[in-house]
Amino acid sequence: MCIRNTALALIVGSVVLGTAALPAAAQPVKVPPPPAPGSYRAAPETDVDAAALLAQLGNCNQISKGRYATDRGRPANIPVCEQGGAVFWKADMDIDCDGRRTERCNRDTDPSYLPTTSFTESDGEYLNAEKLPFVVVPVPSRIWDYRSSGIRGGSVVAMIHDGKVVYGVVGDTGPSGIIGEASYAAAQALGIDPDPATGGVSSGVTYIVFKDSKVSPIESHAAAVELGEELARRFVAGDAAGAGAARTQ
């Protein structure tokens, strides 16, 4: 309580003095606002119907030994399922802005910002969450080890929300008991508010990861779309072997 009162006094004092009186180092940081909802990209990149992909999933054949929560303190009720050559889950979408520092993804815009990602680009640099659609998978645990399912950094992911499909890659790992997170660029492409502090969506996102697939280089979104389209067509056609075959684009 004392901390809050002290902070309030400092804020009032700042208002009285005015920002012009502050030293240069204390000037307020200008944080660019996220794009207006009407300006989000509308995921025009796929010709595989979202409904067809969802229909092919069928019922959940659970492969995780337990279930995940969507956020800390939430019930653990999200299973990881398998169908043919793919692994999938249905959850929320929290916004991952970790990795390379950009105008939209940095310590000023994201209170949980980390300058690293679990997987890196072909030149060794960390991924760019503002530009590259990617998905976060939980670190291996007793619940599920993504590596045992033929998933790795660069595996192709189809993300589905509100009738739209966006392709990306597995690009980062997150807490062992939580699932449902993707990059700023992935959310923006799906029409979801990408603001790392206040954005995301509480439910309604399906993540389909094609087993034994790999995009190379991982930072090529065009390659992820091309390979994702091919694997999605095979998956919808019921070609489990083809959809799960080891493919590199």
C-alpha positions in Angstrom: 0.0 0.0 0.0 2.9 2.4 0.8 4.4 1.7 -2.6 1.2 2.5 -4.4 0.8 5.8 -2.4 4.4 6.8 -3.1 4.0 6.0 -6.8 0.8 8.1 -6.9 2.7 11.1 -5.3 5.4 10.8 -7.9 2.9 10.7 -10.7 1.2 13.9 -9.3 4.5 15.6 -8.9 5.4 14.8 -12.5 2.2 16.3 -13.7 2.8 19.5 -11.8 6.4 19.8 -13.1 5.4 18.9 -16.6 7.4 16.6 -18.9 9.4 19.6 -20.2 11.1 19.8 -16.8 12.2 16.2 -16.8 15.7 15.3 -17.8 16.1 13.8 -21.2 16.7 10.3 -19.8 13.3 10.5 -17.9 11.2 11.5 -20.9 8.2 9.2 -21.4 8.9 6.4 -23.8 6.8 6.6 -27.0 5.3 3.2 -27.6 3.6 2.8 -30.9 0.0 1.6 -30.5 -1.0 -1.7 -32.2 -2.7 -1.5 -35.6 -6.4 -0.8 -35.5 -8.5 -3.9 -35.7 -9.7 -3.0 -39.2 -6.1 -3.0 -40.4 -5.2 -6.6 -39.4 -4.1 -8.8 -42.3 -6.9 -11.1 -43.3 -5.1 -14.4 -43.9 -5.5 -14.6 -47.7 -2.7 -17.1 -48.0 -4.5 -20.5 -48.1 -6.7 -22.3 -50.5 -7.4 -25.2 -48.1 -10.7 -24.7 -46.4 -10.6 -24.2 -42.6 -13.8 -26.2 -42.2 -12.3 -29.1 -44.1 -9.2 -29.2 -41.9 -11.3 -29.1 -38.7 -13.6 -31.8 -40.0 -10.6 -34.1 -40.6 -9.5 -33.8 -37.0 -12.5 -35.8 -35.7 -12.5 -36.7 -32.0 -9.5 -36.2 -29.9 -7.1 -39.2 -29.7 -5.3 -37.9 -26.7 -1.5 -38.5 -26.7 -0.6 -36.2 -23.8 -0.4 -37.9 -20.4 -2.3 -35.0 -18.8 -3.8 -31.8 -19.8 -2.7 -28.2 -20.1 -4.0 -24.9 -18.8 -4.4 -21.9 -21.1 -3.0 -19.5 -18.4 -1.6 -19.7 -14.9 -4.4 -20.3 -12.4 -6.8 -21.7 -15.1 -8.1 -25.3 -15.1 -5.9 -27.8 -16.9 -8.4 -29.0 -19.5 -6.6 -28.9 -22.8 -5.4 -32.2 -24.2 -2.9 -32.7 -27.0 -4.4 -35.0 -29.7 -3.2 -36.9 -32.7 -4.8 -37.6 -36.0 -3.0 -39.2 -38.9 0.2 -37.3 -39.6 -0.7 -34.4 -37.3 -0.8 -33.3 -33.7 -3.4 -30.8 -32.6 -4.9 -28.9 -29.7 -7.7 -26.3 -29.3 -7.0 -23.4 -26.9 -6.7 -19.7 -26.6 -4.0 -17.5 -28.1 -1.7 -15.5 -25.9 0.8 -13.2 -27.7 4.5 -14.1 -27.8 6.7 -11.1 -28.6 10.0 -12.6 -27.6 13.0 -12.7 -29.8 14.5 -10.0 -31.9 13.7 -6.5 -30.6 11.5 -4.6 -33.0 9.2 -1.5 -32.9 6.3 -3.7 -31.7 8.1 -6.3 -29.7 10.4 -4.9 -26.9 10.5 -4.3 -23.2 8.4 -1.2 -23.5 5.5 -2.8 -25.3 5.6 -6.3 -23.6 6.0 -6.6 -19.8 7.1 -10.2 -20.3 9.5 -9.6 -23.1 12.5 -11.9 -23.5 15.2 -11.2 -26.1 15.6 -14.8 -27.0 13.6 -17.6 -28.7 14.2 -21.4 -28.3 14.9 -21.7 -32.0 17.0 -19.4 -34.2 17.1 -18.3 -37.8 19.6 -19.7 -40.2 22.1 -17.0 -39.4 21.9 -17.7 -35.7 19.7 -14.6 -34.9 16.6 -15.0 -32.7 13.2 -15.1 -34.5 11.3 -11.9 -35.3 7.9 -12.3 -33.6 6.6 -9.1 -35.3 7.2 -10.5 -38.8 7.2 -14.3 -38.6 4.1 -16.3 -37.7 5.1 -19.0 -35.2 3.7 -21.1 -32.4 4.9 -21.7 -28.9 4.9 -25.3 -27.6 5.3 -26.3 -24.0 8.8 -27.4 -22.9 9.0 -31.2 -22.6 7.5 -32.5 -19.4 5.7 -35.6 -18.0 2.6 -34.2 -19.7 4.0 -34.3 -23.2 7.3 -34.1 -25.0 6.8 -32.5 -28.4 9.9 -34.2 -29.7 8.4 -37.6 -29.2 5.7 -36.6 -31.7 8.0 -35.8 -34.5 7.9 -32.0 -33.8 10.9 -29.7 -33.7 11.8 -26.1 -34.4 10.6 -25.3 -37.9 7.8 -27.8 -38.0 4.8 -26.6 -40.0 1.7 -25.4 -38.1 -1.7 -24.6 -39.4 -3.5 -22.1 -37.1 -7.3 -21.8 -37.5 -9.5 -19.1 -36.1 -12.8 -17.6 -37.2 -12.8 -19.5 -40.5 -9.2 -18.4 -41.4 -6.1 -20.5 -41.8 -2.6 -19.2 -41.3 0.6 -21.2 -41.7 3.6 -20.8 -39.5 6.3 -22.8 -37.8 7.1 -24.0 -34.3 9.4 -21.2 -33.1 9.6 -21.1 -29.4 8.9 -23.0 -26.2 6.9 -21.9 -23.1 5.9 -23.0 -19.6 5.6 -26.8 -19.1 1.9 -26.6 -17.9 0.5 -24.0 -20.3 -0.5 -24.2 -24.0 -2.0 -21.7 -26.4 0.5 -19.1 -27.6 1.7 -17.7 -30.9 3.7 -14.8 -32.2 2.6 -11.2 -32.8 2.6 -11.9 -36.6 0.5 -15.0 -36.2 -2.2 -13.2 -34.3 -2.2 -10.2 -36.6 -2.6 -12.5 -39.7 -5.6 -14.2 -38.0 -7.3 -11.0 -37.3 -6.6 -11.3 -33.5 -5.4 -8.3 -31.5 -1.6 -8.7 -31.5 -0.9 -6.3 -28.6 1.5 -8.4 -26.3 0.2 -6.6 -23.2 -3.6 -6.6 -23.8 -4.3 -8.7 -27.0 -4.9 -12.3 -27.8 -8.1 -14.2 -27.7 -9.5 -16.4 -24.8 -10.6 -19.4 -26.9 -11.4 -20.7 -30.4 -8.0 -21.3 -31.9 -7.0 -24.7 -33.3 -3.3 -25.5 -33.8 -2.4 -28.3 -36.2 1.3 -29.3 -36.3 2.3 -31.6 -39.1 4.6 -34.3 -37.8 8.1 -34.8 -39.2 7.9 -31.6 -41.3 10.5 -28.9 -41.3 10.8 -25.5 -43.0 14.3 -24.5 -43.9 15.2 -21.8 -43.4 12.9 -21.4 -40.4 12.5 -17.7 -41.0 11.0 -18.1 -44.5 7.2 -17.6 -44.2 6.8 -18.2 -47.9 8.3 -21.7 -47.5 6.0 -22.4 -44.5 3.0 -21.5 -46.6 4.1 -23.6 -49.5 4.8 -26.7 -47.5 1.8 -26.1 -45.2 -0.5 -26.0 -48.2 0.9 -29.3 -49.5 0.6 -31.1 -46.2 -2.9 -29.6 -45.5 -4.2 -30.9 -48.8 -2.8 -34.4 -48.1 -4.3 -34.3 -44.6 -7.7 -33.3 -45.8 -7.6 -36.0 -48.5 -6.9 -38.6 -45.7 -3.3 -39.2 -46.8 -2.0 -39.8 -43.3 1.3 -41.1 -44.5 1.8 -38.2 -46.9 0.8 -35.6 -44.3 3.2 -37.0 -41.8 6.1 -37.7 -44.1 9.4 -36.0 -43.4 9.4 -33.0 -45.7 11.6 -30.1 -45.9 10.8 -26.9 -47.8 
